[in-house]
Amino acid sequence: MDLNYTKEETAFRGEVREFIRGHLPGDLSRKVLEHKRLGKEDYVRWQKILFEKGWLAAGWPVEYGGTGWSAIQRFIFEDESAAAGAPRLTPFGLHMVGPVIIAFGTDHQKKQYLPRILSSEDWWCQGYSEPGSGSDLASLKTRAERKGDKYIVNGQKTWNTHGQWADMCFCLVRTSSEGKKQDGISFLLIDMHSPGITVRPIITLEGEHEVNEIWFENVEVPVQNLVGDENRGWTCAKFLLSHERTGIAGVGASKRELHYLKHIATQEQEGGKPLMEDPLFRDRVAKVEIDLMALEITCLRVASADRDGKAPGPEASILKIKGTEIQQELTELMMDAVGPYALPHLPMAWGDHWIGAHVGPDYAAPLAARYFNYRKTTIYGGSNEIQRNIIAQMVLGL
C-alpha cells in the first residue's frame, strides 16, 4: 500500500490551503486557535462560506450537493482546516443524519431536509442516549406509539449536544417490545419546535452549557418522518455510529494542538525554566507525537480502503479509542505546561475578553476548562470500553 500523496492530491492540498487563507475570517480563526468559546453564529458563518464554495458536504454524493471528493481529499481538507483554525463543522446534520437520509430516506425526506442542512437553515441535534441507556444504547425506553398518520412520542433523552439551538432532532425510539432489544427500534426525525418538547440545560464540569436533557410528552411526529422501516432503526443507528466514530479521531485538530503545546511549553515561566527543558516532559510530548503520527497513518489506511469501496469495520473503533486518548493527553500536557496559571477555569475565561482578575498569560486561562471538557471524549460515540469489546469480537472473535 502506497501512503504517499499523489501529485493530484498535493495540488488539491495547495488549493484548499489557498482558499482557506483567503476566506476564513481572522476573528473566527483567532477564537479557535486561542480556545475561546464559539457560538452558533460562528459555526454557521463558516459553514455558509463553505456552502457558497460548494465545499460543505465533503462526504455526500454530488447529486445531493456533495463535493464528490475521495476519502483522501476529505482527510486533506480536514487537516488544512484544522491547521488554519477553522471552526469544526457541526457533525449532526452534515456527518450523521445527512448520510443516513441519503442511504435510507425517502425521496421526500431527501428533498425536504438535505438542502436545509447544506444552507444551515436547519440545525440538528441527536436523540440517542438516555438515563441508563448510554453504552447499552439498545436498551432505550423512549416510546413512539403509532396512531393513524402520526407517532406519539414519550420519553427522555440526555447528553444532547446543542439541543438548545436545534430545529430538528434525529431520534431513536422504541416502537415494539417484541424480540431482541435491537429489534423494535425506529429512527424518527422530530421537529424541535413541536408542542410537548422541553429542553433543559446540563451544565458541565467546566461551567459550560453544551449539553441538555430533552423531555418528550405526547409529541406528535408525522409517520412520513420515519427513516427506513419501522422497527429496523438499529440499522440506521449502526450506520450513523460508524461515521461518527471515524470522525471523532480528529487528527487535524490534534496536530494543531500539538503544535500549540510545543509553543506554550517553550515559554519561560516566572521563577522557572520552560517545562520543555524537562526531559521527562519532553518524553511525554514525544510519545503523544509518535502516537499521533501512527493514528494519522491508520486514518490514511482507512481512507485508502474507502477508495476500494470498503466500509470501516473495527478500524472505526480503533480510530475512536486512540484519537480520543490523544486529545485528552494533549489537554493534560497543556495544563502541566502552564502549571498554576491554568487555575482560572471559570466560564468567563472562554469569552472574547477576559472578565475579572486572573494570574498569568491570557493563553493559559481557558486550558483547565478545555481539560475538563475533553474528559467526555472517551465516553461519547460509544465509550472506549465498549469499543474495545467491539474490537475483541470483530478481530479476535471473542
C-alpha positions as CSV (number, residue, x, y, z in Angstrom):
1,M,0.0,0.0,0.0
2,D,1.4,3.4,-1.1
3,L,0.6,6.0,1.5
4,N,2.4,8.8,-0.3
5,Y,0.2,11.6,-1.6
6,T,-0.2,11.7,-5.4
7,K,0.6,14.8,-7.4
8,E,-3.1,15.5,-7.8
9,E,-3.6,15.2,-4.0
10,T,-0.7,17.5,-3.3
11,A,-2.1,20.1,-5.7
12,F,-5.5,19.7,-4.0
13,R,-3.9,20.5,-0.7
14,G,-2.5,23.7,-2.2
15,E,-5.9,24.6,-3.5
16,V,-7.6,24.1,-0.1
17,R,-4.9,26.0,1.7
18,E,-5.2,28.9,-0.6
19,F,-9.0,29.1,-0.3
20,I,-8.9,28.9,3.5
21,R,-6.2,31.6,3.6
22,G,-8.4,33.9,1.6
23,H,-11.8,33.2,3.0
24,L,-11.5,32.1,6.7
25,P,-12.4,35.3,8.8
26,G,-9.5,36.2,11.1
27,D,-11.7,36.7,14.1
28,L,-13.1,33.1,13.8
29,S,-9.6,31.7,13.4
30,R,-8.3,33.5,16.5
31,K,-11.2,32.2,18.6
32,V,-10.4,28.6,17.6
33,L,-6.6,29.0,18.0
34,E,-7.0,30.7,21.3
35,H,-9.6,28.3,22.7
36,K,-12.3,30.9,23.0
37,R,-16.0,30.0,23.2
38,L,-17.8,29.6,19.8
39,G,-21.5,30.4,19.4
40,K,-23.9,29.1,16.9
41,E,-23.4,32.1,14.7
42,D,-19.7,31.3,14.5
43,Y,-20.3,27.8,13.2
44,V,-23.0,28.9,10.8
45,R,-20.9,31.8,9.4
46,W,-18.1,29.4,8.4
47,Q,-20.5,26.8,7.1
48,K,-22.2,29.3,4.8
49,I,-18.8,30.3,3.4
50,L,-18.1,26.7,2.5
51,F,-21.6,26.2,1.2
52,E,-21.2,29.1,-1.3
53,K,-18.0,27.4,-2.4
54,G,-19.7,24.0,-2.7
55,W,-17.3,22.5,-0.2
56,L,-19.5,22.0,2.8
57,A,-20.7,18.4,2.4
58,A,-17.4,16.7,1.6
59,G,-18.7,13.2,2.1
60,W,-22.0,13.5,0.3
61,P,-22.6,12.3,-3.3
62,V,-22.6,15.1,-5.9
63,E,-26.2,14.7,-6.8
64,Y,-27.2,15.7,-3.3
65,G,-24.9,18.7,-3.1
66,G,-21.7,17.0,-2.1
67,T,-18.2,17.5,-3.4
68,G,-17.6,14.1,-4.8
69,W,-14.2,14.1,-3.0
70,S,-12.3,10.9,-2.3
71,A,-11.6,9.9,1.3
72,I,-8.1,11.2,0.9
73,Q,-9.3,14.6,-0.3
74,R,-11.7,14.8,2.7
75,F,-8.8,14.0,5.0
76,I,-6.6,16.7,3.4
77,F,-9.5,19.3,3.7
78,E,-10.0,18.5,7.4
79,D,-6.2,18.6,8.0
80,E,-5.8,22.0,6.4
81,S,-9.0,23.4,8.0
82,A,-7.8,22.4,11.5
83,A,-4.3,23.8,11.0
84,A,-5.7,27.2,10.0
85,G,-8.1,27.4,13.0
86,A,-11.3,26.9,11.1
87,P,-14.3,26.1,13.3
88,R,-15.2,22.5,13.4
89,L,-18.2,21.6,11.1
90,T,-21.1,20.7,13.3
91,P,-21.5,17.0,12.7
92,F,-25.1,16.3,13.5
93,G,-26.6,17.4,10.2
94,L,-23.6,17.0,7.8
95,H,-21.9,13.9,9.0
96,M,-24.6,12.0,10.9
97,V,-28.2,12.4,9.8
98,G,-27.4,13.6,6.3
99,P,-25.7,10.4,5.3
100,V,-28.5,8.4,6.9
101,I,-31.2,10.2,4.9
102,I,-29.2,9.7,1.8
103,A,-28.8,6.0,2.4
104,F,-32.2,5.1,3.9
105,G,-34.5,8.1,3.4
106,T,-37.4,8.6,1.0
107,D,-37.3,11.0,-1.9
108,H,-39.5,13.4,0.0
109,Q,-37.1,13.3,3.0
110,K,-34.1,13.9,0.8
111,K,-35.8,16.9,-0.9
112,Q,-37.1,18.3,2.4
113,Y,-34.1,18.0,4.6
114,L,-30.8,17.8,2.7
115,P,-30.9,21.3,1.2
116,R,-31.8,22.8,4.5
117,I,-28.8,21.1,6.1
118,L,-26.5,22.5,3.5
119,S,-27.8,26.0,3.8
120,S,-27.7,25.9,7.6
121,E,-31.4,26.7,7.7
122,D,-31.9,23.6,10.0
123,W,-29.6,23.0,13.0
124,W,-29.8,19.3,14.0
125,C,-29.2,17.5,17.3
126,Q,-29.0,13.9,18.3
127,G,-31.5,11.9,20.4
128,Y,-29.7,8.7,21.2
129,S,-28.5,8.4,24.9
130,E,-31.0,8.1,27.7
131,P,-30.6,7.8,31.5
132,G,-29.5,4.2,31.9
133,S,-29.1,3.7,28.1
134,G,-25.8,5.1,27.0
135,S,-23.2,2.5,26.2
136,D,-26.1,-0.1,26.1
137,L,-28.0,2.0,23.6
138,A,-30.3,-0.8,22.5
139,S,-32.0,-0.7,26.0
140,L,-33.5,2.7,25.3
141,K,-37.1,3.3,26.6
142,T,-38.4,6.4,24.8
143,R,-41.5,5.1,23.0
144,A,-43.3,6.1,19.9
145,E,-46.9,4.8,19.5
146,R,-48.4,4.9,16.1
147,K,-51.9,6.5,15.9
148,G,-53.1,6.9,12.3
149,D,-50.6,9.0,10.4
150,K,-48.7,10.1,13.5
151,Y,-46.4,8.7,16.1
152,I,-46.9,9.9,19.7
153,V,-43.5,10.1,21.4
154,N,-42.9,10.0,25.1
155,G,-39.6,9.7,27.0
156,Q,-36.4,11.4,27.8
157,K,-33.0,11.8,26.1
158,T,-29.9,13.1,27.7
159,W,-26.4,14.4,26.9
160,N,-27.9,16.1,23.9
161,T,-25.3,18.5,22.4
162,H,-26.5,21.9,21.3
163,G,-30.2,20.9,21.6
164,Q,-30.8,24.5,22.9
165,W,-30.1,25.7,19.3
166,A,-31.7,22.9,17.3
167,D,-34.5,23.0,14.8
168,M,-34.6,19.2,14.3
169,C,-33.6,16.1,16.2
170,F,-32.9,12.6,14.8
171,C,-34.1,10.3,17.4
172,L,-34.1,6.6,18.3
173,V,-37.4,5.4,19.7
174,R,-38.9,2.1,20.6
175,T,-41.9,1.1,18.5
176,S,-42.1,-2.5,19.6
177,S,-41.0,-4.6,22.6
178,E,-41.1,-7.9,20.9
179,G,-37.9,-9.9,20.0
180,K,-34.4,-8.8,20.7
181,K,-33.9,-5.3,22.2
182,Q,-32.2,-4.2,19.0
183,D,-35.4,-5.0,17.2
184,G,-38.4,-2.7,17.7
185,I,-36.3,0.5,17.5
186,S,-37.2,3.1,14.9
187,F,-35.4,6.2,13.5
188,L,-37.5,9.4,13.6
189,L,-36.9,12.9,12.5
190,I,-38.5,15.2,15.1
191,D,-39.2,18.9,14.8
192,M,-37.8,20.5,18.0
193,H,-40.4,23.2,17.9
194,S,-43.2,20.7,18.4
195,P,-45.5,21.1,21.4
196,G,-44.6,18.8,24.2
197,I,-40.8,19.1,23.9
198,T,-38.8,20.6,26.9
199,V,-35.1,21.2,26.7
200,R,-33.3,21.6,30.0
201,P,-29.6,22.5,30.2
202,I,-26.9,20.3,31.8
203,I,-24.1,22.5,33.0
204,T,-20.9,20.5,32.6
205,L,-17.8,20.4,34.9
206,E,-16.1,23.5,33.4
207,G,-19.3,25.5,33.7
208,E,-20.4,25.4,30.1
209,H,-23.9,24.9,28.6
210,E,-23.1,22.5,25.8
211,V,-25.4,19.5,26.6
212,N,-29.0,19.1,27.5
213,E,-31.7,16.7,28.6
214,I,-34.8,16.6,26.4
215,W,-38.3,15.6,27.5
216,F,-41.0,14.4,25.1
217,E,-44.5,14.5,26.4
218,N,-47.1,13.3,23.8
219,V,-45.1,14.8,21.0
220,E,-46.8,14.3,17.6
221,V,-44.5,13.2,14.8
222,P,-45.7,12.6,11.2
223,V,-45.3,9.0,10.0
224,Q,-43.5,10.4,7.0
225,N,-40.7,11.4,9.3
226,L,-39.8,7.7,9.8
227,V,-36.4,6.9,8.2
228,G,-36.2,3.4,6.9
229,D,-38.5,0.6,8.0
230,E,-40.4,0.7,11.3
231,N,-38.7,-1.4,14.0
232,R,-35.5,-1.5,11.8
233,G,-33.9,1.7,13.0
234,W,-31.0,-0.1,14.6
235,T,-29.6,-0.5,11.0
236,C,-29.6,3.3,10.7
237,A,-28.1,3.7,14.1
238,K,-25.1,1.4,13.4
239,F,-24.6,3.1,10.0
240,L,-24.5,6.6,11.7
241,L,-22.2,5.5,14.5
242,S,-19.6,4.1,12.1
243,H,-19.4,7.6,10.5
244,E,-19.3,9.3,13.9
245,R,-16.5,7.2,15.4
246,T,-14.3,7.6,12.4
247,G,-14.7,11.4,12.6
248,I,-14.0,11.6,16.3
249,A,-10.4,10.7,15.7
250,G,-9.7,14.4,15.0
251,V,-6.2,14.0,13.6
252,G,-6.0,17.5,12.1
253,A,-7.1,19.2,15.3
254,S,-4.7,17.2,17.4
255,K,-1.8,18.1,15.1
256,R,-2.7,21.8,15.6
257,E,-3.0,21.3,19.4
258,L,0.4,19.5,19.5
259,H,2.0,22.5,17.7
260,Y,0.3,24.8,20.3
261,L,1.5,22.7,23.2
262,K,5.1,22.9,22.0
263,H,4.7,26.7,21.7
264,I,3.5,27.3,25.2
265,A,5.8,24.7,26.7
266,T,8.8,26.7,25.4
267,Q,7.6,29.9,27.1
268,E,9.6,31.0,30.2
269,Q,7.5,30.9,33.3
270,E,8.0,33.3,36.2
271,G,10.5,31.9,38.6
272,G,11.5,28.9,36.5
273,K,12.5,27.5,33.1
274,P,10.2,26.4,30.3
275,L,8.8,22.9,31.0
276,M,10.0,21.7,27.6
277,E,13.5,21.7,29.1
278,D,12.5,19.0,31.5
279,P,13.5,15.6,29.9
280,L,10.5,13.7,31.4
281,F,8.1,16.2,30.0
282,R,9.8,16.1,26.6
283,D,9.5,12.3,26.7
284,R,5.7,12.6,27.2
285,V,5.4,15.1,24.3
286,A,7.5,12.8,22.1
287,K,5.2,9.8,23.0
288,V,2.0,11.6,22.1
289,E,3.6,12.9,18.9
290,I,4.5,9.3,17.9
291,D,1.0,8.1,18.7
292,L,-0.5,10.9,16.6
293,M,1.8,10.0,13.7
294,A,0.6,6.4,13.9
295,L,-3.0,7.5,14.2
296,E,-2.6,9.6,11.0
297,I,-1.2,6.7,9.1
298,T,-4.1,4.5,10.3
299,C,-6.6,7.1,9.1
300,L,-4.9,7.2,5.7
301,R,-5.1,3.4,5.5
302,V,-8.8,3.5,6.3
303,A,-9.2,6.3,3.6
304,S,-7.3,4.1,1.1
305,A,-9.6,1.2,1.8
306,D,-12.6,3.5,1.3
307,R,-11.2,4.2,-2.2
308,D,-11.8,0.5,-2.9
309,G,-15.4,0.7,-1.6
310,K,-14.7,-1.0,1.8
311,A,-16.7,0.3,4.7
312,P,-14.8,0.9,8.0
313,G,-15.2,-2.1,10.4
314,P,-13.2,-2.5,13.6
315,E,-10.9,0.3,12.4
316,A,-13.6,2.8,13.3
317,S,-13.4,1.7,16.9
318,I,-9.6,1.8,16.8
319,L,-9.6,5.4,15.5
320,K,-12.1,6.4,18.1
321,I,-10.1,4.9,21.0
322,K,-6.7,6.2,20.1
323,G,-7.9,9.6,18.8
324,T,-9.8,10.5,22.0
325,E,-6.9,9.3,24.2
326,I,-4.5,11.6,22.3
327,Q,-6.9,14.5,22.6
328,Q,-7.1,14.0,26.4
329,E,-3.3,13.7,26.7
330,L,-2.8,16.9,24.9
331,T,-5.1,18.8,27.2
332,E,-3.3,17.4,30.2
333,L,0.1,18.3,28.9
334,M,-1.0,21.9,28.2
335,M,-2.2,22.1,31.8
336,D,1.2,20.8,33.0
337,A,3.0,23.3,30.7
338,V,1.4,26.4,32.3
339,G,1.1,25.0,35.8
340,P,-0.9,27.1,38.3
341,Y,-1.6,29.6,35.6
342,A,-4.3,27.2,34.3
343,L,-6.3,27.6,37.5
344,P,-8.8,30.2,36.3
345,H,-11.2,27.8,34.5
346,L,-14.4,29.8,35.1
347,P,-16.8,30.1,32.1
348,M,-16.0,33.8,31.7
349,A,-12.5,32.8,30.7
350,W,-13.9,31.5,27.5
351,G,-15.2,34.8,26.3
352,D,-13.8,37.2,23.8
353,H,-12.4,39.3,26.6
354,W,-11.2,38.0,30.0
355,I,-13.5,39.1,32.8
356,G,-12.2,39.5,36.3
357,A,-8.7,39.1,37.6
358,H,-6.5,36.2,36.6
359,V,-2.8,35.4,37.0
360,G,-0.5,34.6,34.2
361,P,-0.7,34.8,30.4
362,D,-4.1,35.0,28.6
363,Y,-3.5,31.8,26.7
364,A,-3.4,29.9,30.0
365,A,-6.9,30.9,31.2
366,P,-9.0,28.5,29.1
367,L,-6.8,25.5,29.4
368,A,-8.3,24.0,32.6
369,A,-11.8,24.3,31.1
370,R,-10.7,22.6,28.0
371,Y,-9.1,19.8,30.1
372,F,-12.3,19.2,31.9
373,N,-14.4,19.4,28.8
374,Y,-12.3,16.8,27.0
375,R,-12.9,14.2,29.7
376,K,-16.1,13.4,27.7
377,T,-14.3,12.3,24.5
378,T,-13.6,8.7,25.7
379,I,-17.3,8.3,26.6
380,Y,-19.4,9.8,23.8
381,G,-19.8,8.0,20.5
382,G,-19.7,4.7,22.4
383,S,-17.4,4.5,25.4
384,N,-13.8,3.3,24.7
385,E,-14.5,0.3,26.9
386,I,-17.3,-0.7,24.6
387,Q,-15.1,0.0,21.5
388,R,-12.5,-2.5,22.9
389,N,-15.3,-5.1,23.2
390,I,-16.2,-4.5,19.6
391,I,-12.6,-4.9,18.5
392,A,-12.3,-8.1,20.5
393,Q,-15.5,-9.5,18.9
394,M,-14.7,-8.4,15.3
395,V,-11.0,-9.1,15.2
396,L,-10.4,-11.8,17.8
397,G,-13.8,-13.5,17.7
398,L,-14.1,-13.3,21.5
